[in-house]
Amino acid sequence: MENVKERVIDALERVGITYPFNGEEINSIVFITGIVELEQEFDIEIPDQFLTLDFLYSIENIESIVIDLINSKPELKG
């Protein structure tokens, strides 16, 4: 999937999360806002198991999870 990484970075930057990420600028409001922004950007729902700060530590981690969630979405038929 092309451009997923760039879209992840753009979505997170819109809510004030920038990389390299040190975690200090993230509070619970910014974290949840970032999650919601990703869900809206990719039309996905991020499962509760990923709702930890560790989820945000790596763009590659986020990209991989987003791609898996996109690929697991049921396709709409006719």
PyMOL Python script that loads the backbone (N, CA, C, O; Angstrom):
from pymol import cmd

cmd.read_pdbstr("""\
ATOM      1  N   MET A   1       0.848  -1.177   0.000  1.00  0.00           N
ATOM      2  CA  MET A   1       0.000   0.000   0.000  1.00  0.00           C
ATOM      3  C   MET A   1       0.893   1.240   0.000  1.00  0.00           C
ATOM      4  O   MET A   1       1.711   1.453   0.895  1.00  0.00           O
ATOM      5  N   GLU A   2       0.707   2.017  -1.005  1.00  0.00           N
ATOM      6  CA  GLU A   2       1.543   3.203  -1.101  1.00  0.00           C
ATOM      7  C   GLU A   2       0.941   4.360  -0.303  1.00  0.00           C
ATOM      8  O   GLU A   2      -0.275   4.460  -0.138  1.00  0.00           O
ATOM      9  N   ASN A   3       1.793   5.197   0.167  1.00  0.00           N
ATOM     10  CA  ASN A   3       1.447   6.419   0.880  1.00  0.00           C
ATOM     11  C   ASN A   3       0.875   6.224   2.276  1.00  0.00           C
ATOM     12  O   ASN A   3       0.498   7.212   2.908  1.00  0.00           O
ATOM     13  N   VAL A   4       0.791   5.010   2.785  1.00  0.00           N
ATOM     14  CA  VAL A   4       0.250   4.807   4.125  1.00  0.00           C
ATOM     15  C   VAL A   4       1.136   5.501   5.149  1.00  0.00           C
ATOM     16  O   VAL A   4       0.634   6.181   6.045  1.00  0.00           O
ATOM     17  N   LYS A   5       2.440   5.336   5.025  1.00  0.00           N
ATOM     18  CA  LYS A   5       3.357   5.948   5.988  1.00  0.00           C
ATOM     19  C   LYS A   5       3.202   7.463   5.989  1.00  0.00           C
ATOM     20  O   LYS A   5       3.136   8.078   7.054  1.00  0.00           O
ATOM     21  N   GLU A   6       3.142   8.069   4.808  1.00  0.00           N
ATOM     22  CA  GLU A   6       3.004   9.521   4.722  1.00  0.00           C
ATOM     23  C   GLU A   6       1.671   9.982   5.299  1.00  0.00           C
ATOM     24  O   GLU A   6       1.600  11.013   5.968  1.00  0.00           O
ATOM     25  N   ARG A   7       0.619   9.218   5.038  1.00  0.00           N
ATOM     26  CA  ARG A   7      -0.701   9.564   5.576  1.00  0.00           C
ATOM     27  C   ARG A   7      -0.735   9.420   7.095  1.00  0.00           C
ATOM     28  O   ARG A   7      -1.382  10.218   7.774  1.00  0.00           O
ATOM     29  N   VAL A   8      -0.047   8.412   7.640  1.00  0.00           N
ATOM     30  CA  VAL A   8       0.045   8.252   9.091  1.00  0.00           C
ATOM     31  C   VAL A   8       0.742   9.468   9.696  1.00  0.00           C
ATOM     32  O   VAL A   8       0.251  10.054  10.660  1.00  0.00           O
ATOM     33  N   ILE A   9       1.876   9.840   9.132  1.00  0.00           N
ATOM     34  CA  ILE A   9       2.635  10.983   9.641  1.00  0.00           C
ATOM     35  C   ILE A   9       1.796  12.249   9.566  1.00  0.00           C
ATOM     36  O   ILE A   9       1.740  13.007  10.534  1.00  0.00           O
ATOM     37  N   ASP A  10       1.143  12.490   8.434  1.00  0.00           N
ATOM     38  CA  ASP A  10       0.311  13.688   8.265  1.00  0.00           C
ATOM     39  C   ASP A  10      -0.831  13.724   9.278  1.00  0.00           C
ATOM     40  O   ASP A  10      -1.102  14.763   9.880  1.00  0.00           O
ATOM     41  N   ALA A  11      -1.499  12.584   9.463  1.00  0.00           N
ATOM     42  CA  ALA A  11      -2.625  12.522  10.401  1.00  0.00           C
ATOM     43  C   ALA A  11      -2.168  12.836  11.823  1.00  0.00           C
ATOM     44  O   ALA A  11      -2.834  13.586  12.538  1.00  0.00           O
ATOM     45  N   LEU A  12      -1.048  12.273  12.230  1.00  0.00           N
ATOM     46  CA  LEU A  12      -0.557  12.510  13.582  1.00  0.00           C
ATOM     47  C   LEU A  12      -0.043  13.935  13.762  1.00  0.00           C
ATOM     48  O   LEU A  12      -0.220  14.532  14.824  1.00  0.00           O
ATOM     49  N   GLU A  13       0.590  14.476  12.732  1.00  0.00           N
ATOM     50  CA  GLU A  13       1.068  15.854  12.822  1.00  0.00           C
ATOM     51  C   GLU A  13      -0.090  16.839  12.939  1.00  0.00           C
ATOM     52  O   GLU A  13       0.060  17.889  13.563  1.00  0.00           O
ATOM     53  N   ARG A  14      -1.235  16.521  12.355  1.00  0.00           N
ATOM     54  CA  ARG A  14      -2.403  17.398  12.463  1.00  0.00           C
ATOM     55  C   ARG A  14      -2.857  17.572  13.907  1.00  0.00           C
ATOM     56  O   ARG A  14      -3.469  18.585  14.246  1.00  0.00           O
ATOM     57  N   VAL A  15      -2.563  16.597  14.756  1.00  0.00           N
ATOM     58  CA  VAL A  15      -2.969  16.695  16.166  1.00  0.00           C
ATOM     59  C   VAL A  15      -1.788  17.009  17.085  1.00  0.00           C
ATOM     60  O   VAL A  15      -1.934  16.989  18.307  1.00  0.00           O
ATOM     61  N   GLY A  16      -0.631  17.294  16.511  1.00  0.00           N
ATOM     62  CA  GLY A  16       0.517  17.718  17.303  1.00  0.00           C
ATOM     63  C   GLY A  16       1.495  16.630  17.695  1.00  0.00           C
ATOM     64  O   GLY A  16       2.356  16.859  18.545  1.00  0.00           O
ATOM     65  N   ILE A  17       1.389  15.452  17.099  1.00  0.00           N
ATOM     66  CA  ILE A  17       2.330  14.373  17.382  1.00  0.00           C
ATOM     67  C   ILE A  17       3.349  14.344  16.253  1.00  0.00           C
ATOM     68  O   ILE A  17       3.005  14.102  15.096  1.00  0.00           O
ATOM     69  N   THR A  18       4.604  14.594  16.603  1.00  0.00           N
ATOM     70  CA  THR A  18       5.653  14.627  15.592  1.00  0.00           C
ATOM     71  C   THR A  18       6.717  13.580  15.902  1.00  0.00           C
ATOM     72  O   THR A  18       6.824  13.083  17.024  1.00  0.00           O
ATOM     73  N   TYR A  19       7.486  13.267  14.893  1.00  0.00           N
ATOM     74  CA  TYR A  19       8.553  12.269  15.021  1.00  0.00           C
ATOM     75  C   TYR A  19       9.865  12.917  14.644  1.00  0.00           C
ATOM     76  O   TYR A  19       9.864  13.767  13.754  1.00  0.00           O
ATOM     77  N   PRO A  20      10.999  12.572  15.264  1.00  0.00           N
ATOM     78  CA  PRO A  20      11.119  11.462  16.218  1.00  0.00           C
ATOM     79  C   PRO A  20      10.315  11.737  17.484  1.00  0.00           C
ATOM     80  O   PRO A  20      10.202  12.875  17.938  1.00  0.00           O
ATOM     81  N   PHE A  21       9.768  10.681  18.030  1.00  0.00           N
ATOM     82  CA  PHE A  21       8.807  10.724  19.120  1.00  0.00           C
ATOM     83  C   PHE A  21       9.502  10.391  20.424  1.00  0.00           C
ATOM     84  O   PHE A  21      10.170   9.363  20.538  1.00  0.00           O
ATOM     85  N   ASN A  22       9.343  11.269  21.411  1.00  0.00           N
ATOM     86  CA  ASN A  22       9.933  10.955  22.713  1.00  0.00           C
ATOM     87  C   ASN A  22       8.875  10.716  23.785  1.00  0.00           C
ATOM     88  O   ASN A  22       9.206  10.355  24.914  1.00  0.00           O
ATOM     89  N   GLY A  23       7.604  10.914  23.439  1.00  0.00           N
ATOM     90  CA  GLY A  23       6.527  10.618  24.367  1.00  0.00           C
ATOM     91  C   GLY A  23       6.196  11.720  25.343  1.00  0.00           C
ATOM     92  O   GLY A  23       5.126  11.698  25.951  1.00  0.00           O
ATOM     93  N   GLU A  24       7.080  12.682  25.511  1.00  0.00           N
ATOM     94  CA  GLU A  24       6.850  13.732  26.499  1.00  0.00           C
ATOM     95  C   GLU A  24       5.747  14.699  26.092  1.00  0.00           C
ATOM     96  O   GLU A  24       5.094  15.287  26.955  1.00  0.00           O
ATOM     97  N   GLU A  25       5.527  14.874  24.791  1.00  0.00           N
ATOM     98  CA  GLU A  25       4.512  15.814  24.350  1.00  0.00           C
ATOM     99  C   GLU A  25       3.117  15.188  24.295  1.00  0.00           C
ATOM    100  O   GLU A  25       2.148  15.852  23.925  1.00  0.00           O
ATOM    101  N   ILE A  26       3.022  13.935  24.658  1.00  0.00           N
ATOM    102  CA  ILE A  26       1.756  13.214  24.550  1.00  0.00           C
ATOM    103  C   ILE A  26       1.073  13.125  25.918  1.00  0.00           C
ATOM    104  O   ILE A  26       1.624  12.579  26.874  1.00  0.00           O
ATOM    105  N   ASN A  27      -0.130  13.671  25.983  1.00  0.00           N
ATOM    106  CA  ASN A  27      -0.974  13.426  27.143  1.00  0.00           C
ATOM    107  C   ASN A  27      -2.155  12.583  26.665  1.00  0.00           C
ATOM    108  O   ASN A  27      -2.234  12.249  25.483  1.00  0.00           O
ATOM    109  N   SER A  28      -3.054  12.241  27.548  1.00  0.00           N
ATOM    110  CA  SER A  28      -4.143  11.340  27.163  1.00  0.00           C
ATOM    111  C   SER A  28      -5.054  11.943  26.096  1.00  0.00           C
ATOM    112  O   SER A  28      -5.555  11.219  25.235  1.00  0.00           O
ATOM    113  N   ILE A  29      -5.274  13.243  26.140  1.00  0.00           N
ATOM    114  CA  ILE A  29      -6.129  13.899  25.139  1.00  0.00           C
ATOM    115  C   ILE A  29      -5.476  13.838  23.765  1.00  0.00           C
ATOM    116  O   ILE A  29      -6.134  13.500  22.781  1.00  0.00           O
ATOM    117  N   VAL A  30      -4.198  14.159  23.691  1.00  0.00           N
ATOM    118  CA  VAL A  30      -3.478  14.126  22.412  1.00  0.00           C
ATOM    119  C   VAL A  30      -3.425  12.695  21.881  1.00  0.00           C
ATOM    120  O   VAL A  30      -3.586  12.472  20.681  1.00  0.00           O
ATOM    121  N   PHE A  31      -3.203  11.733  22.763  1.00  0.00           N
ATOM    122  CA  PHE A  31      -3.149  10.329  22.346  1.00  0.00           C
ATOM    123  C   PHE A  31      -4.470   9.891  21.715  1.00  0.00           C
ATOM    124  O   PHE A  31      -4.486   9.350  20.609  1.00  0.00           O
ATOM    125  N   ILE A  32      -5.568  10.125  22.418  1.00  0.00           N
ATOM    126  CA  ILE A  32      -6.876   9.712  21.902  1.00  0.00           C
ATOM    127  C   ILE A  32      -7.215  10.468  20.620  1.00  0.00           C
ATOM    128  O   ILE A  32      -7.775   9.891  19.688  1.00  0.00           O
ATOM    129  N   THR A  33      -6.880  11.745  20.569  1.00  0.00           N
ATOM    130  CA  THR A  33      -7.115  12.533  19.362  1.00  0.00           C
ATOM    131  C   THR A  33      -6.331  11.953  18.190  1.00  0.00           C
ATOM    132  O   THR A  33      -6.839  11.910  17.070  1.00  0.00           O
ATOM    133  N   GLY A  34      -5.108  11.511  18.433  1.00  0.00           N
ATOM    134  CA  GLY A  34      -4.293  10.880  17.394  1.00  0.00           C
ATOM    135  C   GLY A  34      -4.905   9.583  16.904  1.00  0.00           C
ATOM    136  O   GLY A  34      -4.921   9.315  15.703  1.00  0.00           O
ATOM    137  N   ILE A  35      -5.406   8.782  17.821  1.00  0.00           N
ATOM    138  CA  ILE A  35      -6.055   7.520  17.456  1.00  0.00           C
ATOM    139  C   ILE A  35      -7.288   7.793  16.594  1.00  0.00           C
ATOM    140  O   ILE A  35      -7.483   7.156  15.559  1.00  0.00           O
ATOM    141  N   VAL A  36      -8.111   8.737  17.024  1.00  0.00           N
ATOM    142  CA  VAL A  36      -9.327   9.080  16.272  1.00  0.00           C
ATOM    143  C   VAL A  36      -8.956   9.612  14.887  1.00  0.00           C
ATOM    144  O   VAL A  36      -9.611   9.283  13.898  1.00  0.00           O
ATOM    145  N   GLU A  37      -7.921  10.421  14.819  1.00  0.00           N
ATOM    146  CA  GLU A  37      -7.477  10.965  13.528  1.00  0.00           C
ATOM    147  C   GLU A  37      -7.056   9.843  12.581  1.00  0.00           C
ATOM    148  O   GLU A  37      -7.389   9.874  11.397  1.00  0.00           O
ATOM    149  N   LEU A  38      -6.330   8.859  13.092  1.00  0.00           N
ATOM    150  CA  LEU A  38      -5.931   7.709  12.270  1.00  0.00           C
ATOM    151  C   LEU A  38      -7.150   6.906  11.823  1.00  0.00           C
ATOM    152  O   LEU A  38      -7.237   6.483  10.670  1.00  0.00           O
ATOM    153  N   GLU A  39      -8.086   6.700  12.743  1.00  0.00           N
ATOM    154  CA  GLU A  39      -9.290   5.945  12.382  1.00  0.00           C
ATOM    155  C   GLU A  39     -10.074   6.650  11.280  1.00  0.00           C
ATOM    156  O   GLU A  39     -10.575   6.005  10.359  1.00  0.00           O
ATOM    157  N   GLN A  40     -10.180   7.956  11.375  1.00  0.00           N
ATOM    158  CA  GLN A  40     -10.904   8.708  10.351  1.00  0.00           C
ATOM    159  C   GLN A  40     -10.144   8.742   9.035  1.00  0.00           C
ATOM    160  O   GLN A  40     -10.740   8.605   7.966  1.00  0.00           O
ATOM    161  N   GLU A  41      -8.845   8.923   9.108  1.00  0.00           N
ATOM    162  CA  GLU A  41      -8.017   8.996   7.898  1.00  0.00           C
ATOM    163  C   GLU A  41      -8.119   7.722   7.074  1.00  0.00           C
ATOM    164  O   GLU A  41      -8.175   7.774   5.845  1.00  0.00           O
ATOM    165  N   PHE A  42      -8.144   6.571   7.755  1.00  0.00           N
ATOM    166  CA  PHE A  42      -8.101   5.289   7.055  1.00  0.00           C
ATOM    167  C   PHE A  42      -9.422   4.516   7.101  1.00  0.00           C
ATOM    168  O   PHE A  42      -9.502   3.396   6.597  1.00  0.00           O
ATOM    169  N   ASP A  43     -10.458   5.113   7.705  1.00  0.00           N
ATOM    170  CA  ASP A  43     -11.760   4.457   7.823  1.00  0.00           C
ATOM    171  C   ASP A  43     -11.600   3.071   8.450  1.00  0.00           C
ATOM    172  O   ASP A  43     -12.052   2.065   7.903  1.00  0.00           O
ATOM    173  N   ILE A  44     -10.944   3.049   9.611  1.00  0.00           N
ATOM    174  CA  ILE A  44     -10.703   1.811  10.351  1.00  0.00           C
ATOM    175  C   ILE A  44     -11.080   2.024  11.810  1.00  0.00           C
ATOM    176  O   ILE A  44     -11.322   3.154  12.236  1.00  0.00           O
ATOM    177  N   GLU A  45     -11.128   0.943  12.570  1.00  0.00           N
ATOM    178  CA  GLU A  45     -11.277   1.021  14.016  1.00  0.00           C
ATOM    179  C   GLU A  45     -10.074   0.323  14.635  1.00  0.00           C
ATOM    180  O   GLU A  45      -9.845  -0.865  14.408  1.00  0.00           O
ATOM    181  N   ILE A  46      -9.322   1.063  15.408  1.00  0.00           N
ATOM    182  CA  ILE A  46      -8.128   0.503  16.037  1.00  0.00           C
ATOM    183  C   ILE A  46      -8.568  -0.263  17.285  1.00  0.00           C
ATOM    184  O   ILE A  46      -9.183   0.315  18.182  1.00  0.00           O
ATOM    185  N   PRO A  47      -8.259  -1.560  17.347  1.00  0.00           N
ATOM    186  CA  PRO A  47      -8.683  -2.389  18.484  1.00  0.00           C
ATOM    187  C   PRO A  47      -8.067  -1.917  19.805  1.00  0.00           C
ATOM    188  O   PRO A  47      -6.990  -1.322  19.834  1.00  0.00           O
ATOM    189  N   ASP A  48      -8.781  -2.201  20.886  1.00  0.00           N
ATOM    190  CA  ASP A  48      -8.344  -1.790  22.220  1.00  0.00           C
ATOM    191  C   ASP A  48      -6.933  -2.241  22.557  1.00  0.00           C
ATOM    192  O   ASP A  48      -6.223  -1.547  23.284  1.00  0.00           O
ATOM    193  N   GLN A  49      -6.514  -3.388  22.045  1.00  0.00           N
ATOM    194  CA  GLN A  49      -5.178  -3.903  22.376  1.00  0.00           C
ATOM    195  C   GLN A  49      -4.061  -2.961  21.934  1.00  0.00           C
ATOM    196  O   GLN A  49      -2.940  -3.053  22.434  1.00  0.00           O
ATOM    197  N   PHE A  50      -4.362  -2.048  20.994  1.00  0.00           N
ATOM    198  CA  PHE A  50      -3.362  -1.101  20.524  1.00  0.00           C
ATOM    199  C   PHE A  50      -3.501   0.275  21.164  1.00  0.00           C
ATOM    200  O   PHE A  50      -2.770   1.199  20.807  1.00  0.00           O
ATOM    201  N   LEU A  51      -4.420   0.420  22.095  1.00  0.00           N
ATOM    202  CA  LEU A  51      -4.643   1.722  22.710  1.00  0.00           C
ATOM    203  C   LEU A  51      -3.715   1.938  23.901  1.00  0.00           C
ATOM    204  O   LEU A  51      -4.150   2.186  25.026  1.00  0.00           O
ATOM    205  N   THR A  52      -2.426   1.834  23.609  1.00  0.00           N
ATOM    206  CA  THR A  52      -1.385   2.119  24.587  1.00  0.00           C
ATOM    207  C   THR A  52      -0.369   3.039  23.929  1.00  0.00           C
ATOM    208  O   THR A  52      -0.279   3.103  22.703  1.00  0.00           O
ATOM    209  N   LEU A  53       0.381   3.740  24.737  1.00  0.00           N
ATOM    210  CA  LEU A  53       1.370   4.670  24.215  1.00  0.00           C
ATOM    211  C   LEU A  53       2.429   3.966  23.368  1.00  0.00           C
ATOM    212  O   LEU A  53       3.008   4.573  22.467  1.00  0.00           O
ATOM    213  N   ASP A  54       2.680   2.698  23.653  1.00  0.00           N
ATOM    214  CA  ASP A  54       3.654   1.935  22.869  1.00  0.00           C
ATOM    215  C   ASP A  54       3.282   1.887  21.386  1.00  0.00           C
ATOM    216  O   ASP A  54       4.155   1.799  20.522  1.00  0.00           O
ATOM    217  N   PHE A  55       1.989   1.945  21.101  1.00  0.00           N
ATOM    218  CA  PHE A  55       1.502   1.924  19.720  1.00  0.00           C
ATOM    219  C   PHE A  55       2.115   3.054  18.899  1.00  0.00           C
ATOM    220  O   PHE A  55       2.364   2.882  17.706  1.00  0.00           O
ATOM    221  N   LEU A  56       2.359   4.199  19.514  1.00  0.00           N
ATOM    222  CA  LEU A  56       2.823   5.371  18.783  1.00  0.00           C
ATOM    223  C   LEU A  56       4.334   5.494  18.649  1.00  0.00           C
ATOM    224  O   LEU A  56       4.816   6.381  17.944  1.00  0.00           O
ATOM    225  N   TYR A  57       5.086   4.634  19.304  1.00  0.00           N
ATOM    226  CA  TYR A  57       6.534   4.817  19.333  1.00  0.00           C
ATOM    227  C   TYR A  57       7.231   4.631  17.995  1.00  0.00           C
ATOM    228  O   TYR A  57       8.350   5.112  17.822  1.00  0.00           O
ATOM    229  N   SER A  58       6.614   3.959  17.061  1.00  0.00           N
ATOM    230  CA  SER A  58       7.266   3.703  15.782  1.00  0.00           C
ATOM    231  C   SER A  58       6.283   3.914  14.639  1.00  0.00           C
ATOM    232  O   SER A  58       5.206   3.318  14.617  1.00  0.00           O
ATOM    233  N   ILE A  59       6.654   4.758  13.699  1.00  0.00           N
ATOM    234  CA  ILE A  59       5.824   4.968  12.508  1.00  0.00           C
ATOM    235  C   ILE A  59       5.648   3.643  11.778  1.00  0.00           C
ATOM    236  O   ILE A  59       4.563   3.348  11.277  1.00  0.00           O
ATOM    237  N   GLU A  60       6.702   2.850  11.717  1.00  0.00           N
ATOM    238  CA  GLU A  60       6.629   1.562  11.023  1.00  0.00           C
ATOM    239  C   GLU A  60       5.631   0.630  11.702  1.00  0.00           C
ATOM    240  O   GLU A  60       4.919  -0.113  11.027  1.00  0.00           O
ATOM    241  N   ASN A  61       5.575   0.665  13.029  1.00  0.00           N
ATOM    242  CA  ASN A  61       4.609  -0.135  13.779  1.00  0.00           C
ATOM    243  C   ASN A  61       3.183   0.311  13.451  1.00  0.00           C
ATOM    244  O   ASN A  61       2.319  -0.519  13.168  1.00  0.00           O
ATOM    245  N   ILE A  62       2.943   1.601  13.489  1.00  0.00           N
ATOM    246  CA  ILE A  62       1.617   2.132  13.177  1.00  0.00           C
ATOM    247  C   ILE A  62       1.240   1.775  11.742  1.00  0.00           C
ATOM    248  O   ILE A  62       0.128   1.318  11.480  1.00  0.00           O
ATOM    249  N   GLU A  63       2.178   1.989  10.812  1.00  0.00           N
ATOM    250  CA  GLU A  63       1.931   1.695   9.399  1.00  0.00           C
ATOM    251  C   GLU A  63       1.537   0.221   9.222  1.00  0.00           C
ATOM    252  O   GLU A  63       0.576  -0.084   8.516  1.00  0.00           O
ATOM    253  N   SER A  64       2.267  -0.673   9.852  1.00  0.00           N
ATOM    254  CA  SER A  64       1.992  -2.103   9.737  1.00  0.00           C
ATOM    255  C   SER A  64       0.609  -2.459  10.264  1.00  0.00           C
ATOM    256  O   SER A  64      -0.125  -3.217   9.630  1.00  0.00           O
ATOM    257  N   ILE A  65       0.256  -1.917  11.414  1.00  0.00           N
ATOM    258  CA  ILE A  65      -1.051  -2.204  12.009  1.00  0.00           C
ATOM    259  C   ILE A  65      -2.169  -1.622  11.154  1.00  0.00           C
ATOM    260  O   ILE A  65      -3.189  -2.277  10.940  1.00  0.00           O
ATOM    261  N   VAL A  66      -1.988  -0.397  10.665  1.00  0.00           N
ATOM    262  CA  VAL A  66      -3.001   0.229   9.807  1.00  0.00           C
ATOM    263  C   VAL A  66      -3.212  -0.602   8.540  1.00  0.00           C
ATOM    264  O   VAL A  66      -4.349  -0.847   8.137  1.00  0.00           O
ATOM    265  N   ILE A  67      -2.125  -1.030   7.919  1.00  0.00           N
ATOM    266  CA  ILE A  67      -2.246  -1.856   6.704  1.00  0.00           C
ATOM    267  C   ILE A  67      -2.987  -3.156   7.011  1.00  0.00           C
ATOM    268  O   ILE A  67      -3.856  -3.568   6.243  1.00  0.00           O
ATOM    269  N   ASP A  68      -2.651  -3.804   8.128  1.00  0.00           N
ATOM    270  CA  ASP A  68      -3.351  -5.038   8.509  1.00  0.00           C
ATOM    271  C   ASP A  68      -4.848  -4.781   8.716  1.00  0.00           C
ATOM    272  O   ASP A  68      -5.680  -5.586   8.297  1.00  0.00           O
ATOM    273  N   LEU A  69      -5.188  -3.665   9.358  1.00  0.00           N
ATOM    274  CA  LEU A  69      -6.593  -3.345   9.604  1.00  0.00           C
ATOM    275  C   LEU A  69      -7.329  -3.031   8.303  1.00  0.00           C
ATOM    276  O   LEU A  69      -8.481  -3.428   8.127  1.00  0.00           O
ATOM    277  N   ILE A  70      -6.672  -2.327   7.403  1.00  0.00           N
ATOM    278  CA  ILE A  70      -7.282  -2.027   6.103  1.00  0.00           C
ATOM    279  C   ILE A  70      -7.532  -3.328   5.347  1.00  0.00           C
ATOM    280  O   ILE A  70      -8.610  -3.527   4.786  1.00  0.00           O
ATOM    281  N   ASN A  71      -6.538  -4.211   5.332  1.00  0.00           N
ATOM    282  CA  ASN A  71      -6.658  -5.474   4.600  1.00  0.00           C
ATOM    283  C   ASN A  71      -7.676  -6.432   5.212  1.00  0.00           C
ATOM    284  O   ASN A  71      -8.183  -7.315   4.519  1.00  0.00           O
ATOM    285  N   SER A  72      -7.980  -6.274   6.489  1.00  0.00           N
ATOM    286  CA  SER A  72      -8.924  -7.171   7.145  1.00  0.00           C
ATOM    287  C   SER A  72     -10.356  -6.661   7.101  1.00  0.00           C
ATOM    288  O   SER A  72     -11.274  -7.349   7.547  1.00  0.00           O
ATOM    289  N   LYS A  73     -10.555  -5.454   6.564  1.00  0.00           N
ATOM    290  CA  LYS A  73     -11.910  -4.917   6.459  1.00  0.00           C
ATOM    291  C   LYS A  73     -12.705  -5.734   5.451  1.00  0.00           C
ATOM    292  O   LYS A  73     -12.198  -6.065   4.379  1.00  0.00           O
ATOM    293  N   PRO A  74     -13.937  -6.056   5.787  1.00  0.00           N
ATOM    294  CA  PRO A  74     -14.760  -6.783   4.803  1.00  0.00           C
ATOM    295  C   PRO A  74     -15.075  -5.877   3.617  1.00  0.00           C
ATOM    296  O   PRO A  74     -15.357  -4.690   3.776  1.00  0.00           O
ATOM    297  N   GLU A  75     -15.021  -6.460   2.441  1.00  0.00           N
ATOM    298  CA  GLU A  75     -15.317  -5.681   1.235  1.00  0.00           C
ATOM    299  C   GLU A  75     -16.830  -5.560   1.083  1.00  0.00           C
ATOM    300  O   GLU A  75     -17.580  -6.502   1.342  1.00  0.00           O
ATOM    301  N   LEU A  76     -17.255  -4.373   0.656  1.00  0.00           N
ATOM    302  CA  LEU A  76     -18.682  -4.166   0.392  1.00  0.00           C
ATOM    303  C   LEU A  76     -19.039  -4.811  -0.931  1.00  0.00           C
ATOM    304  O   LEU A  76     -18.321  -4.671  -1.921  1.00  0.00           O
ATOM    305  N   LYS A  77     -20.129  -5.502  -0.935  1.00  0.00           N
ATOM    306  CA  LYS A  77     -20.556  -6.157  -2.174  1.00  0.00           C
ATOM    307  C   LYS A  77     -21.805  -5.481  -2.697  1.00  0.00           C
ATOM    308  O   LYS A  77     -22.735  -5.141  -1.965  1.00  0.00           O
ATOM    309  N   GLY A  78     -21.772  -5.306  -4.002  1.00  0.00           N
ATOM    310  CA  GLY A  78     -22.795  -4.833  -4.795  1.00  0.00           C
ATOM    311  C   GLY A  78     -23.828  -3.950  -4.423  1.00  0.00           C
ATOM    312  O   GLY A  78     -24.679  -3.613  -5.245  1.00  0.00           O
TER     313      GLY A  78
END
""", "prot")
cmd.dss("prot")
cmd.show_as("cartoon", "prot")
cmd.util.cbc("prot")
cmd.orient("prot")
